[in-house]
Amino acid sequence: MIELRDVRFEYSEGGFSLHVPELRIPAGTRAAAIGPSGSGKTTLLNLISGIERPRGGQIETAGTRVDALSPPARRSFRITTVGFVFQDFLLLDYLDVLENILYPYRLHHDLRLDDDARARAQRLAADLGIERMLPRRPDELSQGERQRVAIARALVTSPKLILADEPTGNLDPATKQQALELLFEQCDALSMTLLMVTHDHGLLDRFGHVVDVSAFVEGLP
Amino acid sequence: MNDSLYLAWRYLSHHRAKTLLLVLSLSVFLGLPLVMRAMSAVIQQSLMARAQSTPLLLGKKGSSLDLVVEALYFQPKGIEALTASDADEIDGTGLAQAIPVRTGLLARQFPVVGTSLDYFSFRGLRIAEGRALGTLGECVVGAEVATTLGLEPGDSLLTSPSTLFDLAGVYPLKLRVVGTLEPSYAPDDRTVFVDVKTAWVAEGLGHGHQDLATASGDVVLKRKDGAVTANAKLVQYNEITTENADGFHFHGAPSSYPVSAVIVVPNDIKAGVLLRGRFVGDDARQLLRPAQVVQGLNAQIFRFERVLRIIVWTVGLATALMFVLVMVLSWRLRADELRTMTRLGCSRWKAVQIMGAEVFLMVGTSVALAAFLGLAITHYGETWLQNLVLRGS
């Protein structure tokens, strides 16, 4: 469950400010965040995941009061509870596909890179159809294949929440559809909550909840 | 920390060219002071030890450094020669033992030194295989010469012709190897030793040919009053054997034949002082203490080393700045990666650890490489360094 109550946020360098009076996304559901560019969709994801801290209000994500956590606790929360899928994938060219999937395990001591983790990565790769690509490097893959690697990286730690920031923005329509199906399928299978930023209104009927972030923005021209 | 090191290692191994360039630059920077120190050690230990073990050296007036370098280290410097009578003169005083040294010849790029048997006992050189010099035409080779050329007693070695395109010049002499020396870790290891008379033969000052008394008519042009004139068909020997040894002879008095220098070993300190006193006013010759000369060379090298050190530090500073610049630019290019790390939940400290691990691996490898270079030069490059210093002196 994601729950925001009377959350206020503004960047120190100015610009728009965000006020979310109330937002609830039940656990295990799919939600889409929509709104024009610069309307604060990514900011909302950052607040929910604890990358940014609100000036006021309460944010509860997967049963944790994220706004009340210290910076190290927020980092620990993020890497164990949240999986990220980025628009530009952000894979590392010096690691092969398997190492890219397991990358979060290298970044925080709360995650332990053991045989179970490796087996999970292999299984995810098989489910996402990239098993044969495991020894390759990202620059040897197609865009669609890279996005699948990024999805596997988000899922490998078995997080409760997946935050996807326009994950199909760089893909052609056919590949986009395939990637989305895989993401939905995996989230449903693992009972994960999915909050996805999208500009594609044609997809909205696939989501149980739709959040128009522009409604929360103050000071937008 | 293992994860940081692993990620750093993967990054560096993926960007091999950049990593190699940085590691080599740092290694050179770190290795140069070690090489300089190794050079100083060589000069202090090796050169000085040999100079100190040679009490006095007699030579023609001229550069004392050239005299010491050629007579002690057998590096050709083109010094003017004394005569064998100078060695006799020292012997005649009864104050010291005189050991002649004749340099200037080469055999397969190794110096051929003509001397007496006393030289071997004076330097403490021991025969490893075979025997010591016995008769004309024999040679004993240093350990390195034996190893490099694969020589052992019973083999032969040709002296290098000094006048290759001069038909009237001196032809190479075939030397019989009768012994090899144990390693002494000194210039003697790279030297071919012959008797001083053999050296004169090799120089063309003594020679051997078929007996004119029994030579056939087509060789002899005329015989008059016991003097025989032969034509070019007369067989000249290029090897001294037991059969033709009697045919070798010297024209003129051997006492007038050249020696490059004379190692003078005084009977005691007083004898040394007396001898030095005798040569103080000598206009043609000098009797010097090699240790003093090498100390002078030492001082010159240390002055040079000080200048070199400033250059090394300047280059080092430039290298360090270049390293920092490359790393900073590299991290700026990797801003997306750093942002991803932070967003996923990586702490800044962990990110610093990963970057630090990259620096650590590169600097560590460079230090190891530089240390290896320094050790290799110290252990195996002594000869090379010695030659480098002496050839440039």
Interface residues (C-beta under 8 A of the other chain):
Chain A: S49 I51 P72 R75 S76 F77 R78 I79 T80 V82 F84 F86 D88 L90 L92 D93 Y94 L95 E99 Y103 P104 Y105 R106 L107 H108 L113
Chain B: D3 Y6 L7 R10 Y11 S13 H14 H15 D336 E337 R339 T340 M341 T342 R343 L344 G345 C346 S347 K350
